[in-house]
Amino acid sequence: MEGAERDQIKEPEKAETDFERECRNFSLSGLTASVTEGKPLDGRELEISQELEQRNGPSQKGGIQVPWAVFDLEERADLATDASAGTSQELASRPVMNHLQRFFETSAAARFGIKAIQVSGTPAFPEITGGGTMSWVAEGAGSDATAITTTSQTPTIKTANARYVVTRQAAKQNPAIESILRRDLAEVMREGIDLAAFQGTGANEQPTGLENALTGARAINVSDIASFTELHLRATTLWESAKLSDVSGINFAGAPILRQTLIDSLITGTAVSEYDRFRSAGFSGVWSQQVSAQSARDATGKGASNVYLSATGGHAFMPTWGGVELVIDPYSESKSGKIAITAFAFVDLLFQRLSTHFLKLENVQDRA
């Protein structure tokens, strides 16, 4: 009886594992071929799409729902064992990461500390804004509860639209078309999400990125060349406001030109650069053109960009609703023999403790 109950508990877990495995084997090229040739969807692709519709509700854009695993470029074994000496050859322990997280982990936003999470409906993210202090008491004594104040944020669905065009000949004849479609669509979507995370305007259906979320005292106009001293000074400000125990919790993000500026700036009489000092202090940076666009060059060739600092620790999220919807259009580009593939993802951005855990440095120059 006890064994039967254990098996019954395990069954849903096994079913979910089987579904994940099927999602990894979803054929994006097979889906494209079926729609282009006017054939009904069948087999694995039909079953997965139907299962996703059952879980997430009907398609919002009239497309075909596909799993995030379609854009997961990582190959991994379904089973890993620890065969090292002194072990019982049991499953090796390893971090568990879903397809959405694996898709997102190589993006600049994720490396900066923004966490992708799956949500449904209209979730609320609570945040303590005051109170909740700790007290020291004598043996046998107690303390009165401290009143706390809270607020909450509710993300709203924003629709990300990624369009990709492939020739009919490539779709039919290229043996690598499956990996090419996965790679290119994933890159387009990652680039767009990174851009929104840092530069999203909050208007025209865009999420609000850090550039527009950080204002007032959290936006510092540097108007000087990037230097280790300047960056360390601002990191110290964040270190104190976020009450961190060390600098390892501080993340930097900037345009690639900022890294080049730090590398080119040598300490007088040495081969040590400002970037060497930056790294030796325990900092690391995320360098991406999606983080900040360079301003126009002035008459001296000088440009400027923004730099962002975070002490995230679970204060930045990218809520995602459902899977991805694909609309495959074999008609609009038919004159040139091409197929248009449009991917829709439903996401938003949410930042908490902006007044203590984030900082924006404006007009950081790349020339003296």
C-alpha positions as CSV (number, residue, x, y, z in Angstrom):
1,M,0.0,0.0,0.0
2,E,2.8,2.4,1.0
3,G,4.7,1.6,-2.2
4,A,1.6,2.3,-4.3
5,E,1.1,5.7,-2.7
6,R,4.7,6.6,-3.3
7,D,4.4,5.6,-7.0
8,Q,1.2,7.7,-7.2
9,I,3.0,10.7,-5.8
10,K,5.9,10.3,-8.3
11,E,3.7,9.9,-11.3
12,P,2.9,13.6,-11.9
13,E,6.6,14.4,-11.5
14,K,7.5,11.8,-14.1
15,A,4.8,13.1,-16.5
16,E,6.2,16.6,-16.2
17,T,9.7,15.3,-16.9
18,D,8.4,13.4,-20.0
19,F,6.7,16.6,-21.2
20,E,10.0,18.6,-20.7
21,R,11.8,16.0,-22.8
22,E,9.3,16.3,-25.6
23,C,9.5,20.1,-25.5
24,R,13.3,19.9,-26.1
25,N,12.6,17.8,-29.2
26,F,10.0,20.1,-30.6
27,S,10.8,20.7,-34.3
28,L,10.7,24.3,-35.3
29,S,11.6,23.5,-38.9
30,G,8.9,20.8,-39.0
31,L,6.3,23.3,-37.8
32,T,7.5,25.8,-40.4
33,A,7.3,23.2,-43.2
34,S,3.8,22.1,-42.1
35,V,2.3,25.6,-42.2
36,T,4.1,26.6,-45.4
37,E,2.8,23.5,-47.2
38,G,-0.7,23.9,-45.8
39,K,-0.6,20.6,-43.9
40,P,-2.3,20.3,-40.5
41,L,0.0,20.1,-37.5
42,D,0.4,16.5,-36.2
43,G,2.6,14.3,-34.0
44,R,4.7,15.7,-31.2
45,E,4.3,19.4,-32.3
46,L,0.5,19.1,-32.2
47,E,0.4,17.5,-28.8
48,I,2.8,20.0,-27.3
49,S,0.9,23.0,-28.8
50,Q,-2.4,21.6,-27.5
51,E,-0.9,21.0,-24.0
52,L,0.4,24.6,-23.9
53,E,-3.0,26.0,-24.9
54,Q,-4.6,24.0,-22.1
55,R,-2.1,25.4,-19.6
56,N,-1.8,29.0,-20.8
57,G,-5.2,29.5,-22.4
58,P,-5.9,30.2,-26.1
59,S,-3.3,32.0,-28.3
60,Q,-3.5,35.8,-28.0
61,K,-2.2,36.5,-31.5
62,G,-3.7,33.6,-33.4
63,G,-0.4,31.8,-33.6
64,I,0.9,28.4,-32.6
65,Q,2.1,28.1,-29.0
66,V,5.6,26.7,-28.7
67,P,7.7,26.0,-25.6
68,W,10.6,28.1,-24.4
69,A,12.7,25.0,-25.0
70,V,12.6,25.8,-28.7
71,F,15.1,28.6,-28.0
72,D,17.1,26.6,-25.5
73,L,20.4,26.0,-27.3
74,E,22.0,24.0,-24.5
75,E,22.2,20.2,-25.0
76,R,22.2,18.2,-21.9
77,A,21.8,14.5,-20.9
78,D,18.5,13.6,-19.2
79,L,20.3,11.6,-16.6
80,A,23.5,12.4,-14.7
81,T,25.2,10.0,-12.2
82,D,28.0,10.5,-9.8
83,A,30.4,7.6,-10.3
84,S,33.3,9.1,-8.3
85,A,34.9,7.0,-5.6
86,G,33.1,6.7,-2.3
87,T,29.7,7.5,-3.8
88,S,26.6,5.2,-4.3
89,Q,26.4,6.2,-8.0
90,E,23.3,8.2,-7.3
91,L,22.1,11.1,-9.3
92,A,24.6,13.9,-9.2
93,S,23.4,17.1,-7.6
94,R,23.2,20.1,-10.0
95,P,21.3,23.3,-10.2
96,V,17.8,23.0,-11.6
97,M,17.1,25.5,-14.4
98,N,14.0,25.6,-16.5
99,H,14.0,26.4,-20.3
100,L,13.1,30.0,-19.8
101,Q,16.0,30.6,-17.4
102,R,18.4,28.7,-19.7
103,F,17.2,30.8,-22.7
104,F,17.7,34.0,-20.7
105,E,20.9,33.2,-18.7
106,T,23.4,34.4,-21.4
107,S,21.7,37.8,-21.9
108,A,23.2,41.0,-20.5
109,A,20.1,41.6,-18.4
110,A,20.3,38.2,-16.7
111,R,24.0,38.6,-16.0
112,F,23.2,42.0,-14.4
113,G,20.9,40.2,-12.0
114,I,17.4,40.4,-13.6
115,K,15.7,37.0,-13.0
116,A,13.2,35.5,-15.5
117,I,10.2,33.9,-13.8
118,Q,7.0,32.3,-15.1
119,V,3.8,33.8,-13.9
120,S,0.0,33.7,-14.6
121,G,-2.8,36.1,-14.1
122,T,-2.0,39.4,-12.4
123,P,0.5,38.6,-9.7
124,A,1.5,41.1,-7.0
125,F,5.0,41.5,-5.8
126,P,5.0,42.9,-2.2
127,E,7.8,45.0,-0.8
128,I,8.5,46.2,2.8
129,T,9.0,49.9,2.8
130,G,9.4,50.5,6.6
131,G,9.5,48.9,10.0
132,G,10.3,45.3,10.5
133,T,13.4,45.9,12.7
134,M,15.1,43.4,14.9
135,S,15.3,43.7,18.7
136,W,17.6,42.4,21.4
137,V,15.8,41.1,24.5
138,A,16.8,39.6,27.9
139,E,16.2,36.0,28.8
140,G,12.5,35.3,29.2
141,A,11.5,38.8,27.9
142,G,9.9,39.7,24.7
143,S,9.4,42.7,22.5
144,D,6.4,44.4,20.9
145,A,5.8,43.8,17.2
146,T,7.1,46.6,15.1
147,A,4.6,48.0,12.6
148,I,5.7,47.6,9.1
149,T,4.6,49.4,5.9
150,T,4.4,47.7,2.6
151,T,3.6,48.4,-1.0
152,S,3.2,46.1,-4.0
153,Q,3.8,46.1,-7.7
154,T,1.8,44.3,-10.3
155,P,3.4,43.8,-13.7
156,T,1.2,44.1,-16.9
157,I,1.6,42.0,-20.0
158,K,3.8,43.6,-22.7
159,T,4.0,41.9,-26.1
160,A,7.5,41.4,-27.5
161,N,7.5,40.9,-31.3
162,A,10.5,39.3,-33.1
163,R,10.3,38.9,-36.9
164,Y,12.6,36.6,-38.9
165,V,12.6,35.8,-42.6
166,V,14.0,32.6,-44.2
167,T,14.0,31.5,-47.8
168,R,11.8,28.6,-48.9
169,Q,14.9,26.9,-50.4
170,A,16.7,27.1,-47.1
171,A,13.7,25.7,-45.2
172,K,13.5,22.7,-47.6
173,Q,17.2,22.0,-48.4
174,N,19.4,23.1,-45.5
175,P,20.0,20.2,-43.1
176,A,21.0,22.6,-40.4
177,I,17.8,24.7,-40.6
178,E,16.5,23.6,-37.2
179,S,19.5,24.8,-35.3
180,I,19.7,27.9,-37.5
181,L,16.1,28.9,-36.7
182,R,16.6,28.2,-33.0
183,R,19.8,30.2,-32.9
184,D,18.6,33.2,-34.9
185,L,15.2,33.6,-33.3
186,A,16.8,33.2,-29.8
187,E,19.4,35.9,-30.6
188,V,16.8,38.4,-31.9
189,M,14.6,37.9,-28.8
190,R,17.6,38.1,-26.4
191,E,18.8,41.3,-28.0
192,G,15.3,42.9,-27.8
193,I,14.8,41.9,-24.1
194,D,18.2,43.3,-23.2
195,L,17.4,46.5,-24.9
196,A,14.1,46.8,-23.0
197,A,15.7,45.9,-19.7
198,F,18.1,48.8,-19.8
199,Q,16.6,51.3,-22.3
200,G,12.8,50.5,-22.3
201,T,10.8,53.7,-22.4
202,G,7.6,52.6,-20.7
203,A,5.7,54.1,-23.7
204,N,4.5,52.6,-27.0
205,E,3.8,49.2,-25.3
206,Q,7.4,48.9,-24.0
207,P,8.3,47.9,-20.5
208,T,10.1,50.6,-18.4
209,G,13.8,49.9,-18.3
210,L,16.4,51.1,-15.9
211,E,17.2,54.2,-17.9
212,N,13.7,55.6,-17.2
213,A,13.1,53.9,-13.9
214,L,16.1,55.5,-12.2
215,T,15.5,59.3,-11.7
216,G,16.3,62.0,-9.2
217,A,18.9,61.0,-6.6
218,R,19.4,57.6,-8.3
219,A,20.6,59.2,-11.5
220,I,24.0,60.9,-11.1
221,N,25.4,63.1,-13.9
222,V,29.1,62.2,-14.0
223,S,30.2,64.3,-17.0
224,D,33.7,63.0,-16.8
225,I,35.8,60.3,-18.3
226,A,35.3,56.8,-16.9
227,S,37.8,55.9,-14.2
228,F,38.3,53.3,-11.5
229,T,38.1,56.0,-8.8
230,E,34.7,57.3,-10.1
231,L,33.2,53.8,-10.4
232,H,34.4,52.8,-7.0
233,L,33.0,55.9,-5.4
234,R,29.6,55.2,-6.8
235,A,29.9,51.5,-5.9
236,T,30.6,52.7,-2.3
237,T,27.3,54.7,-2.4
238,L,25.4,51.6,-3.4
239,W,27.3,49.4,-1.0
240,E,26.1,51.6,1.9
241,S,22.5,52.2,0.7
242,A,21.9,48.5,0.1
243,K,23.7,47.5,3.3
244,L,25.8,44.9,1.6
245,S,28.5,42.9,3.4
246,D,31.0,43.1,0.6
247,V,31.5,44.3,-3.0
248,S,30.7,40.9,-4.5
249,G,27.0,41.8,-4.6
250,I,27.5,44.8,-6.8
251,N,27.0,44.5,-10.5
252,F,28.1,47.0,-13.2
253,A,26.6,47.3,-16.7
254,G,27.9,49.6,-19.4
255,A,28.6,50.0,-23.1
256,P,31.6,48.1,-24.6
257,I,33.4,51.5,-25.1
258,L,33.5,51.9,-21.4
259,R,35.6,48.8,-20.9
260,Q,37.9,49.9,-23.7
261,T,38.3,53.3,-22.0
262,L,39.3,51.7,-18.7
263,I,41.8,49.4,-20.5
264,D,43.4,52.3,-22.4
265,S,43.8,54.4,-19.2
266,L,47.2,53.4,-17.7
267,I,48.4,54.4,-14.3
268,T,51.3,56.8,-14.9
269,G,54.7,55.0,-15.1
270,T,53.1,51.5,-15.0
271,A,51.5,49.0,-17.2
272,V,48.5,48.8,-14.8
273,S,45.3,50.0,-16.3
274,E,42.2,51.4,-14.7
275,Y,40.5,48.2,-15.8
276,D,43.1,46.1,-13.9
277,R,42.3,48.1,-10.7
278,F,38.5,47.7,-11.4
279,R,38.9,43.9,-11.5
280,S,41.4,43.7,-8.6
281,A,38.8,45.5,-6.4
282,G,36.5,42.5,-6.9
283,F,34.2,44.1,-9.5
284,S,33.0,42.6,-12.8
285,G,31.1,44.2,-15.5
286,V,28.5,43.4,-18.2
287,W,29.5,45.1,-21.4
288,S,26.8,45.3,-24.1
289,Q,25.6,47.8,-26.7
290,Q,22.0,47.0,-25.5
291,V,22.9,48.4,-22.1
292,S,23.5,52.0,-23.3
293,A,23.7,53.7,-26.7
294,Q,26.7,56.0,-27.2
295,S,25.8,59.6,-27.6
296,A,26.9,61.4,-30.8
297,R,30.6,62.4,-31.0
298,D,31.5,66.0,-30.4
299,A,34.1,68.0,-32.3
300,T,36.9,66.3,-30.3
301,G,35.6,62.8,-30.9
302,K,34.3,62.5,-27.4
303,G,31.1,60.5,-26.7
304,A,29.3,59.5,-23.5
305,S,27.0,56.7,-22.3
306,N,25.2,55.5,-19.2
307,V,26.5,53.0,-16.6
308,Y,24.2,51.0,-14.3
309,L,25.0,49.6,-10.8
310,S,22.8,47.1,-9.0
311,A,22.8,45.2,-5.8
312,T,20.0,42.9,-7.0
313,G,19.8,39.9,-4.7
314,G,16.3,39.2,-6.0
315,H,15.1,42.8,-6.6
316,A,14.8,42.7,-10.4
317,F,12.4,40.4,-12.4
318,M,11.2,39.7,-15.9
319,P,7.7,38.1,-15.4
320,T,6.8,36.0,-18.4
321,W,3.3,34.7,-19.2
322,G,3.0,31.3,-20.9
323,G,5.2,30.2,-23.8
324,V,6.0,31.8,-27.1
325,E,3.5,32.1,-30.0
326,L,4.7,31.7,-33.6
327,V,2.9,33.1,-36.6
328,I,4.3,31.6,-39.8
329,D,3.4,33.6,-42.9
330,P,4.3,32.0,-46.3
331,Y,2.3,34.6,-48.2
332,S,3.4,38.2,-47.5
333,E,7.0,37.5,-48.7
334,S,6.1,35.0,-51.4
335,K,7.2,37.2,-54.3
336,S,10.8,36.9,-53.1
337,G,10.4,33.2,-52.2
338,K,10.6,33.8,-48.4
339,I,8.7,32.7,-45.3
340,A,8.1,35.2,-42.5
341,I,8.2,33.9,-39.0
342,T,7.0,36.1,-36.2
343,A,7.5,35.2,-32.5
344,F,5.4,36.8,-29.8
345,A,6.5,36.6,-26.1
346,F,4.5,38.1,-23.3
347,V,6.7,39.8,-20.7
348,D,7.2,42.8,-18.4
349,L,10.0,44.2,-16.2
350,L,9.7,44.8,-12.5
351,F,12.3,46.5,-10.2
352,Q,12.1,46.8,-6.4
353,R,14.0,48.9,-4.0
354,L,15.1,51.3,-6.7
355,S,16.0,53.9,-4.0
356,T,18.6,51.7,-2.3
357,H,19.7,48.9,-4.7
358,F,20.2,50.6,-8.1
359,L,22.1,53.5,-9.4
360,K,22.5,55.2,-12.8
361,L,25.6,57.1,-13.9
362,E,24.8,59.5,-16.8
363,N,27.2,61.0,-19.3
364,V,30.2,58.8,-18.5
365,Q,32.6,60.0,-21.2
366,D,35.0,57.7,-23.2
367,R,37.6,60.5,-23.9
368,A,39.3,63.0,-21.6
